[in-house]
């Protein structure tokens, strides 16, 4: 008789994290409704991400901080959800490690992106590539958030979770390539190197940890 209350208590902090996600979404919509809508539907509409890249938006703007935080929260929840219960035991401390890793990874990747463009003296060209890549990652996180809610509180199926994630990843890669095909083809070696090091390798690390 006590099993259900205990399980609900253990999962209260996860519910609070989803609530934080909703609060971040609310403030983004309240602060910049048109921009929030643009990111939300950029997988299916052309022009928004490209226009934003041309505007050279500030990295530390209020909206960027909000959407970056939301992206880190969503991706860390996705990684944590994949960890078997017998390893995490619904432990908040385990999630803290995951979200810290996610924040550090995203920040380091941005620094590498910037350094890469400076090193090759391609800043004017790569800037557009970097922003489209990051912009579509934000869109991915917005769509992944309700999928995580459905998985945690309803349809708890790993095939559903992984399938949805891989579809979103495929859409993102396809759009990034389409919008930067000339740059990617011209510097194909560097693109493959970058893709393996910063996009594919983290997924393999996560899978290795989960085994």
N, C-alpha and C positions, 0 to 999 in steps of 0.2 A: 504493500500500500504506500510505502514511502519512496518507491523508485521514481515515480513521475515528478513529485515536487523536487527531489534532489537533482534530477536531470534538468528541470527547468531552471533551478538555481545556478547550476554549472553553466548554462547557456545564456544567462542574463547579460553577461558582458559582451557576448557576440551580438545580441540584440541591440545593446547600446552602441556598438560600432556601426551597425546598420543605421541607427538613428543619427549618428554623427554624419554618415554619408548623406542622409536625407537633408540634414541641416546645411551641409556644404552645397548640395544641389539647390536648395532654397535660396541661399545667399547669392549664388551665381545667377540664378534666374532673376532675383530681385535687383542685383547690381547691374548686370548687362544682359537683359532678356534676349535681345536679338543675337548677341554673340553666343550665348548659351544654346539657343535654338540652332544656330549655325553649326556648332560642334556636334550637336545631337543628331543632325540629319546629314552630316557631310559625307557619310558613306553612300548616300543615295542622291545627293545633289552636287553639281559641279560649281566651282567658282569660289566657295567660301574660304577653304584652306588656302587656295592660291592667292586670293585677295589679301588674306591676313599675312601671308608671307611677304607680299610686296609692301605692306604697311610697316614692316620692321617693328613689331610690338615689343614693348619693354619686358624683359624677363621677370623683373620683380614687381610688376604691376599687381594690384589687388586681385584682379580676376585670374591672372596667371598663377598666383600663389594658391588661390582657392582650387582651381582645377588641377594643379599639380598635386596638392594634398589629397584631393579626391581620387586621383589616378593612383597614387601610392597606396591609399587605403584600400581601394578595390583590388589592385593586383596582389597586395599582401593577404587580403582575405581569400583570394583565389588560391594562392600557394598554401595558406594554412588549411583550407578546406580539403586539400589533397592529402595532407599528412594523416596517416592512420591514427585512429583514436587511441590505440594502445601505445603510441609514441607521445602524443600530446596530452591525453587525458583531460581535454578541454582546459588546458592550462593557459592562463593569461600571460604568464611569463614567456611561454613558448611563442605566443603571438607577438609579444614585444620584440623578441629577437627577429622574427620574420619581417615585421614592418621596418625595423631599423635596417635590416639587410636590404629591403626594397628601396628605402630612401637613399641609402648610400650608393646602391647600384645605379639608380636613376640619376643621381647627382654626378657620379663618376662618369657615367656615359655621356652626359651633357658636356663635361669638361673634355673628354676625349674627342667628342664631335668638334668642339671648338678648336682644340689643339690640332686635330687632323686637318681641318680647313686652313689653319695658319701655316702648318708645316708644308703643305703642298701649294701654298699661295693660291688657294681656290676659294677664298672666303666669299667672293661675290656669287659664285656658282653654287657652292655647297650650302650656303645659308638657306637657299630655297629648298634644297633637299632635306636639310636638317629640320626645317620648320614643318614641312609636309609630313615627315616621319613622326615628329612629336605630336603634331596636330591630330593625325589619324590615331595615334596611341590614346590621346584623350577621348576621342570618339569611341574607340574600343572599350575603354573603361566605363563610359556612360552606358553602353549596351550590356557590358558584362555584369554590372551591378544588379539589375533585376533578375538576371539569370542566376546569380548567387543567392538572391532572396528565394527564388523558386526552388533552388536545390536544397537550401537549408531548412525551409519551412514547408516544403510540399513534395516535389518530385525528386527524391534523393536517389539519383541514378548517375553513376560515374560516366557512362557513355553519353548521357545528355550533357553533362558539364564539359567533358573534353571535346565532344563534337561541336558544341556551341562555341567554345573557345577557339578551336582550330578554324572554324568557318570565319570568325571575326579576324583572326590572324591572317588568313588567306585573303580576305577582302582588303585588309590594310596593306599587305605586301603588294597586292595587285595595283592598288591606287597609287602607292608610292612609286612603283616602277613606271606606271603609265605617265605620271606627272614629271618624272625625271629620267625618262628613257634615254635621252641624248647624253646626259651626263653619265649615267650608269654604263651605257655601252662604251663610251669613250674611255672610262676608267674602270673597266670591268674587273680587273685583277684586284684593285683596291676595294671595290664594292663587295666582291666575294670574300675577301679577307675580313672586311668590316662585318659582313653578315654572319660569318662563322664565329667571330670573336665576341660580338656584342648582342646578337639576336638569337642565334641557335645555341651557342654554348650554355647560356644561362638555363635554357629549357632542359638540356641534358644534365646539368648540375642538379636541377630540381628533381628530375626523375631518378638520379642516382641517390639522392638523399632519401627519397620516398621508398626505395627498395628495402 
